[in-house]
């Protein structure tokens, strides 16, 4: 296995373990006017090594994305357009955002602008 493949596998495993340890892969629905009984998914993006892992995620409209700062420094998750801004995430903290509308939403870390990511909502 190449070093690149091993790093990718390690990142994937880290993301899955973080999600499992928080018990956030699926969350119960909240009551809505339409009484939507379908489960809503929560996708986890881990911040580590000055990167968003995974860098791009695809979710369904109404789903939640949770960013978890597993790095040893502060970061943000800030929409490139109107949308969301986590404010400063200290190591060990997280931020969630519900994506209600379809589209592609790019974002960055306001402290480290070279850190970028994309959430695609279908």
C-alpha positions in Angstrom: 0.0 0.0 0.0 1.4 3.4 -0.9 1.9 6.1 1.7 -0.8 8.2 0.0 -3.3 5.3 0.2 -2.3 4.6 3.8 -2.9 8.3 4.7 -6.3 8.4 3.0 -7.3 5.2 4.8 -6.1 6.6 8.1 -8.1 9.8 7.5 -11.2 7.9 6.7 -10.9 5.7 9.8 -10.3 8.8 12.0 -13.4 10.4 10.6 -15.5 7.2 11.2 -14.1 6.7 14.7 -14.8 10.4 15.6 -18.4 10.0 14.3 -18.9 6.7 16.2 -17.5 8.0 19.4 -19.9 10.9 19.4 -22.8 8.7 18.3 -23.7 11.2 15.5 -24.0 9.1 12.3 -27.7 9.3 12.5 -29.9 11.5 14.6 -33.6 11.3 15.4 -35.8 13.7 13.4 -37.3 16.7 15.1 -41.0 17.5 15.0 -42.0 19.5 12.0 -45.2 20.9 10.6 -45.2 18.3 7.9 -44.6 15.5 10.5 -41.6 14.2 8.5 -40.8 10.8 10.0 -37.7 10.1 8.0 -34.3 10.0 9.8 -32.0 12.9 9.0 -28.4 12.1 8.6 -25.5 13.9 10.2 -22.2 13.9 8.3 -19.0 14.5 10.2 -16.0 16.5 8.9 -12.9 16.3 11.0 -10.5 19.3 11.1 -7.0 17.9 11.5 -3.6 18.6 10.0 -4.8 22.0 8.8 -7.3 20.2 6.5 -11.0 19.4 6.4 -11.4 15.6 6.2 -13.1 14.8 4.0 -12.6 18.0 2.0 -15.9 17.4 0.1 -19.1 15.9 1.3 -22.5 15.2 -0.3 -25.7 15.3 1.9 -29.4 15.4 1.3 -31.5 18.6 1.9 -32.3 18.8 5.6 -29.2 16.9 6.7 -26.7 18.2 9.2 -22.9 18.6 8.9 -20.8 18.6 12.0 -17.3 19.9 12.0 -15.1 18.6 14.8 -11.8 20.4 15.5 -9.3 17.6 16.2 -6.3 19.8 15.5 -4.1 21.4 18.1 -5.0 25.0 17.1 -8.1 27.1 16.5 -10.0 27.0 13.2 -13.3 28.1 11.8 -15.8 26.8 9.2 -17.0 29.8 7.3 -19.2 29.8 4.2 -17.8 31.6 1.2 -21.2 33.2 0.6 -24.2 33.8 2.9 -24.7 30.7 5.0 -22.8 30.0 8.2 -19.8 31.0 10.3 -18.8 28.8 13.2 -16.8 31.4 14.9 -13.6 30.2 16.5 -13.5 26.5 17.2 -10.9 25.6 19.9 -9.4 22.2 19.9 -11.9 19.5 20.9 -15.0 21.6 20.0 -17.5 21.2 17.2 -20.1 23.1 15.1 -23.2 21.9 13.3 -25.1 23.4 10.4 -28.4 22.2 8.8 -28.3 22.4 5.0 -32.0 23.0 4.0 -31.5 23.9 0.3 -29.9 22.2 -2.6 -26.7 23.4 -4.2 -22.9 23.4 -3.8 -21.6 25.4 -0.8 -17.9 26.2 -0.6 -16.3 27.2 2.7 -12.9 27.9 4.3 -11.2 28.5 7.6 -11.2 32.3 8.3 -7.9 31.9 10.3 -6.2 29.7 7.7 -7.8 30.6 4.3 -5.8 27.9 2.4 -8.1 25.4 4.2 -11.1 24.9 2.0 -14.0 22.5 1.5 -17.3 21.9 -0.2 -20.7 20.7 0.9 -23.0 19.5 -2.0 -26.6 19.2 -1.1 -28.9 17.1 -3.3 
